[in-house]
Amino acid sequence: MEKRLHLLIFTIMLVLGLAACGNDKSDDSTDSTSGNGTEVTTDEAEGADSNAEEEEAGNEAAAGRVLQNDKTIGLTMDEFKDKFNEQAAAQGLDYKIEEFEWVDHDDGTQTATIKLHDNLRLGGLATMDEDELKAFLLQVEGFEPRQTAFDLVNVIIKTVGNVTDDDAKLIMDGLGLKDPNEQGDYTETTFDHDGLKYLLLTDKSNSFELGIANKNDPNLIID
């Protein structure tokens, strides 16, 4: 596939499987939010604060996620694993992530590779000082039915983006993945949604790569 779209943050991930297995990353995650620090003196005030917090939480859920900063995509690899398995089962896909291992690199990054099938690979990129993933990559080599590939992309989008079915369709349409019965072509497409940038490379053989990163990531390069 002609690769004219490059993600600097995926440089290491594009050689998936060549690195030796590394150490498992800690499952512990750090809560990125904190309390408002306001002292409540009456039951009425407590109730008002509680309602405000519930409303705020509802607004955040409606927005999809709260990003830790402008370099992460809103979930850890462990969270991705659990959500992916749920979404794949709901979609009727016979794919399940059992385990993964992290590989440490000299530049302070860590990569995790998941081989769903000989022709399907998932990759997560993180930095050693962040709990949340920095970027995510799906590689489809073109030997799966196109409908299966579309379903898998849909699952990845809903897992990483934490979006509704309608929003997942909106993102797929924006990436040009509208009809699985149509043959792919040599295209490179980007689509922004809810703080994330989705980057798609496709070709006529039904091979493609889907990358997801924070749209404000300073290391995100598109040629």
Summary of the structure (lengths in Angstrom):
residues: 223
radius of gyration: 18.8
end to end distance: 15.9
largest distance: 65.8
contacts: 634
relative contact order: 0.19
helix: 30%
strand: 21%
